[in-house]
């Protein structure tokens, strides 16, 4: 492995890294999914341990985000973007992996199947990293151009396929076993896609190993990591108060639904 070959891979899509605003925005997504699965867990009598695990994982993400937002500008560097991308991908992988283990109502749990899927995910990760290292050693990324069209076409095709499958499930009566197969298959596919993001750890390692401290244009920082867009800072005082009130009402309404579901399920 030469420094030039490693640098060619590090520079490949190096400008695409998650921002602080996106990191904070994902808290809303994780919170909403966690809330949905807590309600789901109560309804299906599997409240423990899956729903609690998701809740604790989301709380940890909130705490980690606060710490990250406080210190990221202090440690700003070019390699830091890959470390953040890798950690975010790993967290999302873990989140959906927990969902993969969550059983469906009225369907007997398949521990063996879950373990096999987890093993396949680990093998996929190791294989992907190994193939990437092999391609870099062979110089496949030297002077390689980005192909956004192919990525968009692949994303569009996958999204369309998943959408058609969901529509078919909604409009047709399917067996519980078929529902489980679809549920596990979609989550398994999501985990595999997210696993690709862990290759950012390779880029971070090679940045440190070969002293790669800037991009092709000589930029040695990752400003988007600490560019936190506050869309509410220019709002008037009544507008800010209204937003706070609606947030409180939303939380209270969500708690009311949660309590109602729990009470009704126990009657």
N, C-alpha and C positions, 0 to 999 in steps of 0.2 A: 504493500500500500504506500503510495507516494502522497506528499502533501498536496500536489496539484490535483490528483484524482479525488482526494477527500474534499478539497475546496470546491471542485466542480459540483459535487453532490450537495454540499452545504449551501451553495448559492442557488440551487434548484428550488424555486418557489420560496426563497428565503424572505421575500417581502410579505408573504401571507402569514400573519401571526395574530393571535387573539389580543384584543385590546382590553383595557381595564373596564370600559363601559360594557363590553360583551361579557366579561367575567361576572360583573355585577348583574347584568341582565339575565344570565342563566340561573340566578338564584330564584327568579320568579318561576321559571320553567320547573326547576327541581321542587320548589315548594308546592306548585300546583299538582304535579304528578304524585308527590308524596301524599298530599291531602286526598287525592282520588283513590289511591291504593289503601289508605287508612280506612276510608269508607268501605271500600271493597273488602278489606280484611275483616271488618266488623260484620258485614252482610254474609260473608262466607265462613265465619268462625275460624279464620286463620290470622287473627289480629297479631298474634305472636308466632314466630319472632320476626317475620318479614317486614310488616308495616313499621314496627318499632325500629328495626335496623335501618330502613329507608329514612325514617325521621331523624335518627341520630346522625346518619351520613349527611343529610341536608343541613343540620345544625353545625356539623363540623365544617361544611363548605362555607357557611356564613362566617364562621369564626376565621377560617383560613383566608377568605376574601378580604376581610377587614385588616388582617395582618399584612397581606400582600399589598393592599392599597396604601398602607401607611409607609411601607419600606421600599417599594419597587423603584421609585425614582432615585433613591439613595444608591441602589446597586445596579442602575441602568447600564446595560452593555449589549453588544450585538449577540453573543451566545445566549443571553437570558431569554430571548424570545423563543428559542427552541426548548429550553427547560420548561417554560410556562406552557407551551403547546403540548409537550409530552405529558405533563402532570394533568392538564385538563382532559386530554384523551384518556388517560389511565383512570381518572375519576369517573368519567362517563361510562367507560367500560365496566367498572365495578358496579355502578348504579344499575345498568341494564342486566348485568350478570345476576344481581340479586333478584331482579324481576323475573329472570329466566327460571329461578328456583321456586318462585311463588306458584303454588298449585291453583288450578281453577276449581270453582265450586262443583261439587258432585262428581269430581273426577279423581280417581285414586292417584296419589302422588307417584311419580316415576323417578325415584332417586337414582337408579342406575342410568336412566336416559340423561338426566341432568349431569351426572358425572362424566358420561361419555361426551356430551356436548362441551363441557368445560375442558376436557382433555383435548378435544379437537381445536378449541380456541387457543389453548396453550401451544399446541403443535403448529397452528397457523401462524401465531406470533413469532415463534422461533424460526419457522421456515421463511417467513417474510423478511425478518432481520437477516437471516443467513443469505438469502437470495440477493438482498440489497447490497450486502457487503461484497458478495461475489461480483455483482454487476459493477460496483464502484471500482473494485480491483482490476477489472477488465477495461476500465475507462469508458463505460457506456454513457456516462453523464458528461463527458467532455464535450463542450460546445452544444449541448442538448438544449433545444428550445422548448418553451412551455407550450402545451397544446390545450388551451382552455376549451376549444370546441369539442374535443373528445371527452373531456371531463363533464361538460354540460350535457352532452348527448347521453353519456352513461347515467348521470344523475337523473335526467329526464326520463330515461327508459325504466330505471329502477322505480322511481316515484310513480310512474304510470302503472307499472305492474302491480305494485303494492296497493295502489288505489283501486284497481279493478278487482283484486282479491277481496278487499274490504267491502266493496260494493256488492260482490257476490254473496258474501257472508250475511250482509244486512238484508238482502232481498230474498234469500233462500233459507229454508230451514235446514240446519246442519246438525249432525250428531255432536254430542259433547266431546267425543274422541276427536272428531274432525276439528272442532274449535280449539282443542288443546294443541293439536298438530300445527294449526295455523299460527296460534299464539306463540308457541315455542320457536317455530321457523322464522317468524318476523323478528323476534328478539335475538335469535341466534345470528341472523343476517346483520342486524344493527350492531351487535357486539363485534362481528368480524370487520365491518366497515370502520368502526371507531378504532379498532386495533391498529389500523394503518397509521394512526396518529402517533403511536408509541415510537415510530422510527425517528421522531424528533430527538429522542434521547441519543441516537447515533450521531446526529448533527451536533448536539451539545458536546458529546464526548470528543468528537474530532476537532471541534473548535478549541477545546482545551488542550488536546494532545498536540495539534499542529500550530497552535498560536494564531488561529483565525479570529481576528478581533473586529473586522469590518466587512461590509458587503463589497460588491464589485465597484461601487461608486465611492468607496472610502468612508461610508457612514458607519461610525462605530457605536451608535446608540440605537435604542428601540423605543422611540418616543411614544408610539401608540400604546405601549404598555402602561404608561402613566397619563395618557390623555383621557381624562374622565369627563365626558360630556354631561353637563347638568342642564337638562332641558327645562327645568323649572326655575332656574335662577332669575329669569327675566319676568316671571309671572308677578302679577299684582298681589298684594296682601290678601284680598278676598279670595282670589283664585287659589293661593297656597292653602288658605284655611279650608276651602271647599275640598281640595284634594285630600287633606288630612282627614276631614270628616268622612269622605267616601271610603277611605282606607279603613277607618275604624268600623264603619257600618259593614263593609265587606267582610272583615275579620269576624265580627259578631254574628253575621249571617251564616258564615261558614261554620262557626262553632255551634250555632243553633241547629243547622242541618246535621252536624256530626252527632250531637246529643240526641236529636230526634231519631236518627237512624239506629243508634245504639239502643235506646229505650224500646223502639218498635220491634227491633230484632230480638229483644229479650222477653217480650210479652207473650 
